[in-house]
Amino acid sequence: MLWGRGCTSIPRWSKQYRHLAGIAFLLLGLALPVSFVRAQAAPTPASIRVMVEGKPPMILDRHVLAAMPRASVDTAAIHHEPPAHWQGVNLEDVLQRAGAPSGESLRGHGLATIVRVTATDHYQVVFSLGELDPMLGNQQVLLVDTQDGHPLAKNGPFRLVVPNDKRPARWIHDVSTIEVIDSRTATP
């Protein structure tokens, strides 16, 4: 007789709590859009973490890059595309600002140092520090934030452009981290 006419306490109980459940759902329905708007109203700015062993990490965003010496190059990302005007900063300038050795101080074991660049999708590319140094390899690598005068929207906000590479395999987009790493191994 639990669900029949003999038991009248279950319908009374369900009517009382049905009213409270309705109020709870109404409040929840009003609170969720407000928290969603708050979460969208204050997005975290896009930034790159630059880490050099033995130095404090440096955070780069559009404002920091805009204050650095600018460089540009006209080149195509893919051979069948028309050239684009890319603008940003030299990767070497970013590394020097973060405290990486360069010039005359880049010698000996420092020549076994690599620069690993990681994207938000965990794609990684590597350069040697000597390859980027103006006194050694002088390889032009730009950390760009604009293409044809507009901020990078697709595959952005930061991208590497390596104009002298025969294939754009190291043209990593959505750059999130730049690390300077000693790659020496123990010798037997």
KAURBEL-V511764 format. One record per residue. N is the residue number from 1. BURIAL is 1 if it has 24 or more other C-alpha atoms within 12 Angstrom, else 0. Layout:
BEGIN
n: {N N}
burial: {BURIAL BURIAL}
END
This chain:
BEGIN
n: {1 2 3 4 5 6 7 8 9 10 11 12 13 14 15 16 17 18 19 20 21 22 23 24 25 26 27 28 29 30 31 32 33 34 35 36 37 38 39 40 41 42 43 44 45 46 47 48 49 50 51 52 53 54 55 56 57 58 59 60 61 62 63 64 65 66 67 68 69 70 71 72 73 74 75 76 77 78 79 80 81 82 83 84 85 86 87 88 89 90 91 92 93 94 95 96 97 98 99 100 101 102 103 104 105 106 107 108 109 110 111 112 113 114 115 116 117 118 119 120 121 122 123 124 125 126 127 128 129 130 131 132 133 134 135 136 137 138 139 140 141 142 143 144 145 146 147 148 149 150 151 152 153 154 155 156 157 158 159 160 161 162 163 164 165 166 167 168 169 170 171 172 173 174 175 176 177 178 179 180 181 182 183 184 185 186 187 188}
burial: {0 0 0 0 0 0 0 0 0 0 0 0 0 0 0 0 0 0 0 0 0 0 0 0 0 0 0 0 0 0 0 0 0 0 0 0 0 0 0 0 0 0 0 0 0 1 1 1 1 1 1 1 0 0 0 0 0 1 1 1 1 1 0 0 1 0 0 0 0 0 1 1 1 1 1 1 1 0 0 0 0 0 0 0 1 1 1 1 1 1 1 1 1 1 1 1 1 1 0 1 1 1 0 0 0 1 0 0 0 1 1 0 1 1 1 1 1 1 1 0 0 0 0 1 1 1 1 1 1 1 1 1 1 0 0 0 0 0 0 1 1 1 1 1 1 1 1 0 0 0 0 1 0 0 0 1 1 1 1 1 1 1 1 0 0 0 0 0 0 1 1 1 1 1 1 1 1 1 1 1 1 1 0 0 0 0 0 0}
END
